[in-house]
């Protein structure tokens, strides 16, 4: 029987994956407080449903930076899908494309970004790690992404060094990790982009000046991933970014920061409609997506659930995790008396915290 929930997929993945892979995918930084709080914060939010609404035709379609998608749920960038299934990110792209959902492909993918694009039938964005020392390599990646048809660049901004994921550090040497797909001919430079998970060197130490440089070399929209405060959101808008992902890196960087659903309202308020705002971190139910959308997110992105699906059943499993979240969101909207995305607003939310 197929799993009924993301939690069931997680249990299957834990049983099937090598322990080092499980630790790498699932670990959070330090005491994993933020990792746990990403989930717990959603559970603290209560909903205010409206009765006797006309909910016969729930419509989840929307646009993300102009790209039409079937639902406001997409695939977050996560590394090393090849450790979950042999087809890696190509399987993920097939899963997202089958539903016309947006996928953000990672710099640290196990398949080249061109192969991922060839496997996709839905819209793709490219997540970019780079440092102040690797502009030349970053520009080559950008040119490759442009040529392959990626529609936006997503810059992760919360990783000047890697957070200390202690569970993963203890087990990582016990597994033969698949090689990086994007740096087959640039191994030495790739090490400068993203060093090992113990964080001994800079991973992607960039500043606002580096974002300006990136804007100067490409016409692709720039999305900043890892914004948690109104101050940074306002600065991002002033610099002309197209989107913001409210993200704490799945609890894998600075432990003790606020869960993303609690950070979302101040970012939305600071942006004031001047760019699109998205959220990742802790989304495991359609109701979680509903809460984020009601608080101003245009879409949510999921990372670990996709990995659980890949580990359980390859592309079919990843696709089914998205279908579960999509169907739960539609049902929750129906039961809440909010049949369209436009009908979702903060009046649906009773409380935070």
RATA-V913840 format. One line per field, one symbol per residue. ss: DSSP state (2 for helix, 1 for strand, 0 for the rest). A space follows every 50 residues. Layout:
BEGIN
ss = ???
END
This chain:
BEGIN
ss = 00000222222222220022222222000000222222222220011000 00000000100111001110001110000022200000222222222200 00111000000022222220000111110000002222222222222200 01111100000000022222222200000000000022222220000000 00000002222222222000111111100222222222000011110022 20000000022222222222200001111100000222222222000011 11022222222222222222222222222222222200012220022211 100
END
